[in-house]
Amino acid sequence: MFHSTWHPNRRCWLKGCGAALLGLAWGGRRAAFTEEAPGSALAFRAAEDGFAFETGELSGTLRPGGRPIGLSPLRHRSSDRDLAQQYGVCSHYRLLDADARYGVAAWDWAGSVAEVEDGAFRARWTRDDAHPFDLQVLYRWSKPDTLDIVTTVTAAKDLKHFESFLASYFQGFADPYVYVSACPETGGREGFLLAEERYGVWQMFPRDEGAVAMIQDGRWLHEPHPVQWQIMPRYAFPLAMRRDAESGLAAVLMAPQRDCFAVATPYRGEGHRSLYLSLFGEDVKAGQTATARARLVIAASLTDAQAAARYQDYLAEIGA
């Protein structure tokens, strides 16, 4: 086991059973991974500049320079391109509830501790004056092109509609899509909707009306960088992707419906090239623990139907 510490300056579509899965229960929720420890090709390892990985399909660094900013660099074998921008892929950005924004971002939360055990990477943040909760994140490669992320929060005070905003910033990948319910924009059919500029700059696709109320409860008005979200059609499933025309790659993010109350993105071609998952969205009482799951897939020549099938597979694997 390797430990490092950084101190900066300042709910369901397809039921499935997982007889071969190991369930980790926190606060009434369940996360799952294969019982077998991953082979060396799917293991994170301590490196001089962070935690390195080389899966056969993807390579790079998690927590570069000790900073909790996700995967950066992130390279695909066939293209040998860095797919991640400065703030990485699958990092924990804003920490919010109905009453407060806790710090600027988990990126800047001092005193986090990281470790690798049995090939998985785990980061822990301990409560302090600015953060009345403990946060834990587990990253594990389940396949050469698939990363699973499990986020756990333990509250030191009552948190109303707590949110951990999972952020991914890509290089290239100009075209963002979200899998929406039947709506006029999709011709009355369920499917992937391209986030075009005519819909607005910052677009958020909620789970339901309760999610809209959380999005608009004032949490996004806190400095720095307040955001006015354009409320878009409801997602059918929290499933989104960005496509890169030059390489033919698709970067797909997904989560169980219960664990993710909204999906967000800027419009096609906007410079952030980002996708976001609004995780949790539930009350967490003092002393209670809650967990949210997500998955990243990066693959070449992935059709819309195949992306939707990967989501089915994910739910079946975790028994959601």
N, C-alpha and C positions, 0 to 999 in steps of 0.2 A: 504494500500500500504506500502510495506517495502522497504527501500533504504539501500544500503551498498556501501562503496567505498573502493577500494583496491589500495594501493600505494606501489609497490614493491621497493626494494632497488635500486637498480640500475636505337528447337524452335518448329514441334509437331507430335506425332504419332496418337493420337486419340482426336478428338474434342468432347467436352462435354459441357453441359450447367449446371450452378450451380444456379438454382433458389433459393435454400436454403442456398446459400453461401454469405458471406459478403466479398466484394472485397475491398482491400486496394491498391490504385493506387499510385505509385511513379514513376516519370520520364517515363511515358508511359508503364510501366509494371504493372502487376496485381498479387497480392497475395490473397489467399482466405482461410478462415476458417469458420466453422459453426457459425451461428449467435448466437446460444445458448452458454452461458458461460458453460465451462466444469463442470461436477459434481466434488465433493470433491475428488473422487478417481483419477481424471485426472488432479488435480491441483498441481502446485508447491507450496511449503510453506516455509517460512523462518525458518531456523533451526540454531543451534549453529555453525555448521561447513559448512554452505553453504545454498543451497536451496534443500529441500528434496522432493522426489516423491515416491508414492506407488500406482501403477495403477491397481493392482490385478495380473498383469503378470510380471511387472518389478518394481524394487525399487532401490533407491540409492540417490546420491547427484549430483546436478549440481553446478559447481563452488566451489569445496571443498576448505575449508580454505580461501575463498575469491578469489582464483586464477581462471582466465578465461580459464580453460583447459577442458571444456566440462563435460560430465557425467563420474564421477568416485567417488565411486564405481558404478557399474551397475550390479544388480543381477537379475537373472531370477528365478521366484518363484519355479518351479519344481526342478531345479538343485541346487539352493542356492549357485551358484558360482558367483564370481565377474568376469564379462566378459570384464572389461576394464583394460588396462595398465595405467601406471603412468600419461601419458598425455591425457588420457581420450578419449571419443567418441564424435564426432561432435564438435570439437574445431576449432577456426580460427587460423591457423598457419601463413604461410608466406603471406605478403601483397606486391604485386608486380605490376609493369607495365613495359612497354618497356624500360624505362630509369633507374629504380631504384628498390631496395628492401627497403621497409619502415620499419625500425627497424629490429629486429631479428624475432619477431613473435608477434601477438596480445596477446599471453600469457604474454609478458613482457611490454606491453604498460601501463604505469602508468595512474592512475586517472580515470579508468573506473568506471561507476556507474551501479548498478544492482537494479532491482525492480520486484515485483510480483503484478500483477493487473488482476483481473478476472481469476485467475488460470494460466495465462501465465507468463513466465519469459522474461524480457527484459534487455539487457545490452547495454550501450552506452559508446563509446569512443569519446572524444572531440579532435579535431585537435590540434597539437602542432608543434614544430619545426621539429620533425622527421616524422610527419604524416600530410600531407597537405589535410586532409579530415576528416570528421566525419564518424564513423561507428556505426551501430546499428544492433543488432541481437535479434530476437524474437524466443523463443522456446515455443511450445504448444503441449501437448499430445492430439491427435485427436482420438485415440483409445488406449486400454490398451497395445497394442504392437507397437504403431506407434507414432513417434515424428516428428513434422514438424518444420523446421528451415527456417526463412526468414531473409536474410541479406541485409542491405541497406547501401549504401555509398553516401555521399554528398561531392562533390569535392570543395576544396578551390582554386585549380589550375587545369589546363587541365591535365587529366590523360589519357595516351595512352594505350589502351588495358589493362585496370586495371584487376587485378586478386586477389581474396581472396581464398586461398587454404584451403579448409575444410578438416580436418584431423581426422581420427578415428583409434585408436590403441586398438586391442582386445587381450585378453588372450585366448589361445587356437586358434580355428578358423584358422587352418593352410592352408586351401585350398581357394585361391581367384579366383573368376570368374568375367569376364566382358562380357556383352552382345554385341557381335560384328556383323558387317555385314558379308554377305557371303564371305568366304575367304578360301584359301587352308587348313589352320589349322583347319577349322571346316568342311572339306569335301564339301566346296561350299555351305554351308547352313548358314543362320542366326541363332545365338544362343549363349549360354554361352561358353566362351573359358577359360580353366584353365590356369593360368599364371605359366608356368613351367620354371625351372631354365635355360633350354637350350635357352630360348628367351632372357635372360639377367637378371641382378639383379633388375634394376628399369625400369618398363615397363609403358608406357603411351599410352593410346588409344584415339586418337583425334577425333573430330567431322568431320573435313574436312581439306583441305590443308591450309586454313587460320589459323586453330588451330595449325597445325604443325609449321607454320611460327612464331606464338607467342611462342610456346614452345622453339623454337630454336633462339629466338631473343637476348639471352644473360641474361635473367632474372634469370636463374638457375645457373649461374656461380658466383654469388655474395656469399662471405663468410658471415656467417659460413656455413659449410656443403654444398658446391656446389654439384650439381647432374647432371650426364649425363644420360638423359633418352633414353631408347631404344624405338623408335617409333614403335608401334604395329598396327595391323589392325584397321581401323576406327570402332568406336562403332556404333551399329545400334541405340541404345538409351543409354543415360547416366544412366546405370543400372548395378550395380555391387553387388557382395555378397561374403561373407566368410562363409564357412561351418565348423562346429565343429563336427568331427566324433564321439567323445566320448558322447556328449550330444544330438546329432541330431539337434542342433540349427542352424539356418541360420541368419546371420546379413546382411541386404540388404540396400544399399544406392541408391538413385535415385534422379533425378532432371529433369525438362523440358529441352529439347535440347537447347532452346534459352538462358537458364540461365547457362549452363555448357558446356565449350568447350573441356574438356578432363576429362578422368577418369584414375587414376593411382594406381599402386600397386607394391610391390616387389613380387618375385617369391614364389611359394608354399613352405611353411616351413620356409622361412626367418624370422628372429626374431622379426622384427617390427610388424608383423601381422596387417598391416595397409591397409586402403583404403583411397583414396583421391579424392575429386571433385575439379576441377579447375573452380571456379564460375566467372561469368561475362565474361571477355574477350572482353570488348567493350571500346570505348572511352567515358569518362565522362568529359564533359566540366566544367570549373569553374562555380559554382553555380547550377549545375545540380545534380539530384539524380537518382540513379539506384538501382534496387532490384533484387536479385536472390533467388530462392527457392530450398529447398531440403527436403528429407524425409528419415527417418530411420525406418526400420521394423525389429523386432527381433521375430522370430517364430520358433516353433518346427516342424519337419517333413514337411518342405516346399519344394515342388517339383520345378523344373525349370519352369514348366508351370504355377504353382501358383505364383511364384515370378514375372513372366512376366505379369500375370493377375493383380497383385497388382499394377504394374506400370500403366497399363491401367486405373485401378480405380483411381489412383492418378491424372492422367491427366484429367480424367472426373470431378473429384471433384473440381479441381482448374480452370477448363475451359481453359486448355492450348491446 
